[in-house]
């Protein structure tokens, strides 16, 4: 029998705290605003008995809770984590997914990006726990959705992050001709409750993300990562892309970053992002940064 451990992880929203488990909890993505909505989730129902719980999110390997202002997380997070550990280790049900999947309504909309070769398809649910980039069908062995997308002859690359899919196309087709087809294909895939990325790959992605955060980096590198996370990544994600810190060269004061998704290969993003990030880092870190080198993923 699995033994569960819980780690608390802060989010950008101070009222929402993530409780990450060391094993996967569910295949789907679930959001409950009240105890009535949580009728298919015994775990969420239990959590709503806590008077400060406003919203419950359950996905992949975590439970995220939004609280009312009557408490602070510092006052209650340890107790909640302990309750979750006891609940999970007792083998109690989390979500009755057979019931929930029948009623799960998925919407997907297409959104243009600054890169004319890339279209972003946004779902109303979280679909992956970390970012994944696939340059070809061989790289997509751990993702059924990516593999199936590569069967479209005009699909060149696929990128997943949070709640969206960015598709890079070959020039053989125009977006006007294929956007609706791709949008419906992705929506139907998600509606059927299929696994977007395999459990092992998702777990690896989460572990890699944690190891990056916990790596023994110098103080300047940590400052750069914090700036990218807070000021750059949200804007880049809204355009269907991602930026990853690669390294900091102290001698030359050079910052190396990797552009992914819609940002990779974009005619304007390499120049715009490089100079925008470079200016920001110089302003915030002074003479610690001379140059930013942006590489395509």
C-alpha positions as CSV (number, residue, x, y, z in Angstrom):
1,X,0.0,0.0,0.0
2,X,1.2,3.5,-0.9
3,X,2.4,5.7,1.9
4,X,1.5,9.3,1.4
5,X,3.5,12.4,2.4
6,X,2.4,16.0,1.9
7,X,4.5,19.0,1.1
8,X,3.0,22.5,1.3
9,X,3.8,24.8,-1.7
10,X,3.0,28.5,-1.8
11,X,1.4,30.0,-4.9
12,X,1.3,33.4,-6.5
13,X,-2.1,33.9,-4.8
14,X,-1.7,34.3,-1.0
15,X,-5.1,32.8,-0.4
16,X,-4.3,29.6,-2.3
17,X,-2.0,26.9,-0.9
18,X,-1.0,23.7,-2.6
19,X,-0.6,20.4,-0.8
20,X,1.5,18.2,-3.0
21,X,1.5,14.4,-2.5
22,X,4.4,12.1,-3.3
23,X,2.0,10.0,-5.4
24,X,-0.6,10.8,-8.1
25,X,-4.1,11.3,-6.7
26,X,-6.4,11.6,-9.8
27,X,-6.3,11.5,-13.6
28,X,-8.6,14.4,-14.1
29,X,-8.7,18.0,-12.9
30,X,-11.5,19.1,-10.5
31,X,-12.6,22.3,-9.0
32,X,-15.3,22.6,-6.3
33,X,-16.8,25.8,-5.0
34,X,-19.0,24.3,-2.3
35,X,-20.0,21.0,-0.7
36,X,-22.9,20.4,-3.2
37,X,-20.5,20.6,-6.2
38,X,-18.3,18.1,-4.4
39,X,-20.8,15.3,-4.3
40,X,-18.4,13.1,-6.4
41,X,-15.4,13.8,-4.2
42,X,-15.5,12.4,-0.7
43,X,-12.1,14.2,0.0
44,X,-13.4,17.6,-1.1
45,X,-16.6,17.1,1.0
46,X,-14.4,16.5,4.1
47,X,-12.4,19.6,3.4
48,X,-15.5,21.8,3.1
49,X,-16.2,20.9,6.8
50,X,-13.2,23.2,7.5
51,X,-15.0,26.6,7.9
52,X,-12.1,28.5,6.2
53,X,-12.1,26.5,3.0
54,X,-13.6,28.5,0.1
55,X,-12.6,26.4,-3.0
56,X,-11.0,23.0,-3.5
57,X,-8.9,22.1,-6.5
58,X,-7.7,18.5,-7.0
59,X,-5.4,17.5,-9.9
60,X,-2.6,15.1,-10.7
61,X,-0.6,14.9,-7.4
62,X,-2.0,17.8,-5.4
63,X,-4.8,19.4,-3.6
64,X,-5.0,23.2,-3.6
65,X,-7.2,25.1,-1.2
66,X,-8.4,28.6,-1.4
67,X,-9.2,30.1,2.0
68,X,-11.5,32.7,3.4
69,X,-9.8,35.6,5.2
70,X,-10.8,34.4,8.7
71,X,-7.5,32.6,9.0
72,X,-4.0,32.7,7.7
73,X,-2.2,29.7,6.2
74,X,0.5,29.8,8.8
75,X,-2.2,29.1,11.4
76,X,-3.8,26.1,9.8
77,X,-1.6,24.6,7.0
78,X,0.2,22.0,9.3
79,X,-3.2,20.8,10.6
80,X,-4.6,20.5,7.0
81,X,-1.5,18.7,5.8
82,X,-1.7,16.2,8.7
83,X,-5.4,15.6,8.0
84,X,-4.7,14.9,4.3
85,X,-1.9,12.5,5.2
86,X,-4.2,10.6,7.6
87,X,-7.1,10.6,5.0
88,X,-4.9,9.3,2.1
89,X,-3.0,6.7,4.2
90,X,-6.4,5.3,5.4
91,X,-7.1,4.5,1.7
92,X,-10.2,6.8,1.6
93,X,-11.6,7.7,-1.8
94,X,-10.5,11.0,-3.4
95,X,-12.8,11.5,-6.4
96,X,-15.2,9.1,-7.9
97,X,-13.8,9.7,-11.4
98,X,-16.2,7.4,-13.2
99,X,-19.1,9.7,-12.1
100,X,-17.2,12.9,-12.5
101,X,-15.9,12.2,-16.0
102,X,-19.3,11.7,-17.4
103,X,-20.3,15.2,-16.3
104,X,-17.0,16.9,-16.8
105,X,-17.5,19.8,-19.3
106,X,-14.4,20.8,-21.2
107,X,-14.1,23.9,-23.3
108,X,-11.1,24.8,-25.5
109,X,-10.6,28.1,-27.3
110,X,-7.9,29.0,-29.8
111,X,-5.8,32.1,-29.2
112,X,-3.3,33.6,-31.6
113,X,0.3,34.2,-30.4
114,X,3.0,36.6,-31.5
115,X,4.5,33.8,-33.4
116,X,2.6,33.4,-36.7
117,X,3.5,29.7,-36.8
118,X,2.0,28.9,-33.4
119,X,-1.6,28.7,-32.1
120,X,-2.4,28.4,-28.4
121,X,-5.4,26.1,-27.5
122,X,-6.6,26.9,-23.9
123,X,-8.7,24.5,-21.8
124,X,-10.8,25.5,-18.9
125,X,-9.0,22.9,-16.8
126,X,-5.4,22.2,-15.8
127,X,-4.1,19.5,-18.1
128,X,-0.5,19.0,-17.1
129,X,1.4,19.5,-13.8
130,X,4.6,20.9,-15.5
131,X,5.7,22.1,-18.9
132,X,6.5,19.6,-21.7
133,X,8.0,20.3,-25.1
134,X,8.0,17.8,-28.0
135,X,9.9,18.6,-31.2
136,X,8.8,15.4,-33.0
137,X,6.8,12.2,-32.6
138,X,9.8,10.3,-31.2
139,X,10.1,12.7,-28.3
140,X,6.3,12.3,-27.6
141,X,6.5,8.7,-26.6
142,X,5.2,9.6,-23.1
143,X,2.3,11.7,-24.3
144,X,-0.7,10.3,-26.2
145,X,-2.1,13.7,-27.0
146,X,1.2,14.9,-28.5
147,X,1.6,11.6,-30.5
148,X,-1.9,11.9,-31.9
149,X,-1.3,15.6,-32.8
150,X,1.8,14.6,-34.7
151,X,-0.3,12.4,-37.0
152,X,-1.6,15.7,-38.5
153,X,1.0,16.2,-41.3
154,X,1.0,20.0,-40.7
155,X,2.0,19.7,-37.0
156,X,5.6,20.5,-36.4
157,X,6.0,20.9,-32.6
158,X,3.8,20.6,-29.5
159,X,4.2,22.3,-26.2
160,X,2.1,21.8,-23.0
161,X,1.9,24.0,-19.9
162,X,-0.7,24.3,-17.2
163,X,-4.0,24.6,-19.1
164,X,-3.0,25.0,-22.7
165,X,-1.4,23.3,-25.8
166,X,0.7,25.3,-28.2
167,X,0.9,23.9,-31.6
168,X,3.6,24.9,-34.1
169,X,2.7,24.2,-37.8
170,X,4.5,23.8,-41.0
171,X,3.8,26.5,-43.7
172,X,1.9,24.0,-45.9
173,X,-1.4,25.0,-44.1
174,X,-2.9,28.3,-43.0
175,X,-4.4,28.6,-39.5
176,X,-7.8,29.5,-41.0
177,X,-8.0,26.0,-42.5
178,X,-7.0,23.9,-39.5
179,X,-7.7,25.8,-36.3
180,X,-11.2,24.5,-35.8
181,X,-10.1,20.9,-36.6
182,X,-7.3,21.0,-34.0
183,X,-9.5,22.8,-31.4
184,X,-12.2,20.1,-31.6
185,X,-9.6,17.3,-31.7
186,X,-8.0,18.6,-28.4
187,X,-11.4,19.2,-26.8
188,X,-12.6,15.7,-27.6
189,X,-9.4,14.1,-26.3
190,X,-9.8,15.9,-23.0
191,X,-13.6,15.3,-22.8
192,X,-12.9,11.5,-23.0
193,X,-10.7,11.8,-19.9
194,X,-7.6,10.5,-21.6
195,X,-4.2,10.9,-20.1
196,X,-2.3,13.9,-21.7
197,X,1.1,12.9,-20.4
198,X,1.9,9.6,-18.8
199,X,2.1,9.4,-15.0
200,X,5.8,8.6,-15.0
201,X,6.6,11.5,-17.3
202,X,4.5,13.9,-15.2
203,X,6.1,12.7,-12.0
204,X,9.5,13.2,-13.6
205,X,8.5,16.7,-14.8
206,X,7.4,17.6,-11.3
207,X,10.6,16.2,-9.8
208,X,12.8,18.1,-12.3
209,X,10.9,21.3,-11.5
210,X,11.5,20.8,-7.8
211,X,15.2,19.9,-8.3
212,X,15.7,23.1,-10.3
213,X,14.1,25.1,-7.5
214,X,16.2,23.3,-4.9
215,X,19.5,23.3,-6.9
216,X,22.6,24.7,-5.2
217,X,22.7,27.9,-7.2
218,X,24.6,31.0,-6.4
219,X,22.6,34.0,-5.0
220,X,22.6,35.9,-8.3
221,X,21.1,32.9,-10.2
222,X,18.4,32.5,-7.6
223,X,17.6,36.2,-7.9
224,X,17.4,35.8,-11.7
225,X,15.1,32.8,-11.4
226,X,12.8,34.7,-9.0
227,X,12.6,37.7,-11.4
228,X,11.8,35.4,-14.3
229,X,9.1,33.5,-12.4
230,X,7.4,36.7,-11.1
231,X,7.7,39.2,-13.9
232,X,8.4,37.3,-17.1
233,X,6.9,33.8,-17.1
234,X,3.3,35.0,-16.7
235,X,3.5,37.3,-19.7
236,X,5.3,34.6,-21.8
237,X,2.7,32.0,-20.8
238,X,-0.1,34.2,-21.9
239,X,1.5,34.2,-25.4
240,X,1.7,30.4,-25.4
241,X,5.3,30.1,-24.6
242,X,7.8,29.5,-21.8
243,X,11.2,30.8,-20.6
244,X,13.6,28.6,-18.7
245,X,16.7,29.8,-16.8
246,X,19.7,27.8,-18.1
247,X,22.8,29.4,-16.5
248,X,24.5,32.5,-15.2
249,X,28.2,33.1,-16.1
250,X,29.6,35.2,-13.4
251,X,32.8,36.1,-15.2
252,X,31.1,37.6,-18.3
253,X,27.9,38.4,-16.3
254,X,25.9,36.6,-19.0
255,X,22.4,35.1,-18.4
256,X,21.4,32.2,-20.6
257,X,17.7,31.4,-21.0
258,X,15.8,28.9,-23.2
259,X,12.7,29.9,-25.1
260,X,10.0,27.2,-25.5
261,X,6.6,26.9,-27.1
262,X,5.4,29.9,-29.1
263,X,8.5,31.8,-28.1
264,X,10.8,29.3,-29.8
265,X,11.7,30.3,-33.3
266,X,9.4,33.3,-33.2
267,X,10.6,36.0,-35.6
268,X,10.2,38.7,-32.9
269,X,10.4,37.0,-29.5
270,X,14.1,36.3,-29.4
271,X,14.9,40.0,-30.0
272,X,12.0,41.4,-27.9
273,X,12.4,39.0,-25.0
274,X,16.1,39.2,-24.9
275,X,16.1,42.9,-24.8
276,X,13.1,43.2,-22.5
277,X,14.6,40.7,-20.0
278,X,18.0,42.2,-20.4
279,X,16.8,45.7,-19.5
280,X,14.7,44.3,-16.6
281,X,17.6,42.3,-15.1
282,X,20.0,45.2,-15.5
283,X,17.6,47.5,-13.8
284,X,16.9,45.1,-10.9
285,X,20.4,43.6,-10.5
286,X,22.6,46.5,-11.5
287,X,26.1,45.6,-12.7
288,X,25.6,41.8,-12.0
289,X,24.2,41.5,-15.6
290,X,25.8,42.5,-18.8
291,X,23.9,40.4,-21.4
292,X,21.1,38.0,-21.8
293,X,21.5,35.2,-24.4
294,X,18.1,33.7,-25.5
295,X,18.3,30.3,-27.1
296,X,15.4,28.4,-28.9
297,X,14.4,25.2,-27.2
